[in-house]
Amino acid sequence: MSAYKSKNVVIYDLETTGLSLESDEMIQISALRLSDGKRFNRFVLPKGEISKKAILTHGYDLEHIIKNGGKVAKEVLKDFVEFAS
């Protein structure tokens, strides 16, 4: 609770290639840091295909991810950890 009271909290949201925990991948991570209101948004290049249902849900196909600076997951997660720390 002390982290919440001090606003040392990061709220995040993920978009994925589908709904399977075993085979689907993260394709976007967005976050808000409450302490200063800074936002984080990065696209992740998936190794596999993005399902049609996922594209209908979030609207992100591979072309959109590439056009918006998609990077490999390891690089994006490193940036997110720095943002959240």
C-alpha positions in Angstrom: 0.0 0.0 0.0 2.9 2.4 0.7 3.9 2.3 -3.0 0.4 3.3 -4.0 0.2 6.1 -1.4 3.5 7.5 -2.6 2.3 7.1 -6.2 5.3 4.9 -6.9 3.1 2.8 -9.2 3.3 1.9 -12.9 0.1 0.8 -14.6 0.6 -1.2 -17.8 -1.3 -2.9 -20.6 -0.2 -5.5 -23.1 -1.5 -6.4 -26.6 -0.7 -9.8 -27.9 -0.7 -11.9 -31.1 -3.6 -13.9 -29.7 -5.0 -15.5 -26.5 -2.8 -18.5 -26.0 -0.4 -18.4 -23.0 1.7 -21.1 -24.6 2.2 -19.8 -28.1 1.2 -16.1 -28.4 3.5 -13.2 -28.0 3.4 -9.6 -26.8 3.3 -7.0 -29.6 2.8 -3.8 -27.6 3.3 -2.6 -24.1 2.0 0.8 -22.8 2.4 2.2 -19.3 1.7 5.2 -17.1 3.9 6.1 -14.2 1.7 7.7 -11.5 4.6 9.6 -9.8 5.1 12.0 -12.7 2.5 11.1 -15.3 5.1 9.9 -17.9 3.8 7.5 -20.5 5.6 4.5 -22.2 4.5 2.9 -25.4 6.5 0.4 -27.5 5.7 -2.1 -30.2 7.3 -5.5 -30.3 8.2 -7.4 -33.4 6.5 -10.9 -33.1 8.3 -14.0 -34.2 5.0 -15.6 -35.3 1.8 -14.5 -37.0 -0.7 -12.1 -35.4 -4.1 -13.8 -35.4 -7.0 -12.2 -37.3 -9.1 -12.0 -34.1 -6.2 -10.1 -32.4 -6.0 -7.7 -35.3 -9.7 -7.1 -35.1 -9.4 -6.5 -31.3 -6.4 -4.1 -31.3 -6.0 -3.1 -34.9 -2.2 -3.8 -35.0 -0.9 -5.8 -37.9 2.8 -6.4 -38.7 3.0 -3.5 -41.1 1.7 -1.1 -38.3 4.2 -2.5 -35.8 7.1 -2.0 -38.2 6.0 1.5 -39.2 5.7 2.5 -35.5 9.3 1.4 -34.6 8.7 -2.2 -33.5 11.8 -3.7 -31.8 12.6 -7.2 -30.5 11.1 -8.1 -27.2 14.3 -8.2 -25.3 15.1 -4.6 -26.2 11.5 -3.4 -25.4 11.5 -5.1 -22.0 14.8 -3.6 -21.1 13.4 -0.1 -21.9 10.3 -0.9 -19.9 12.2 -2.1 -16.8 14.2 1.2 -17.0 11.0 3.2 -17.3 9.3 1.3 -14.4 12.3 1.6 -12.0 
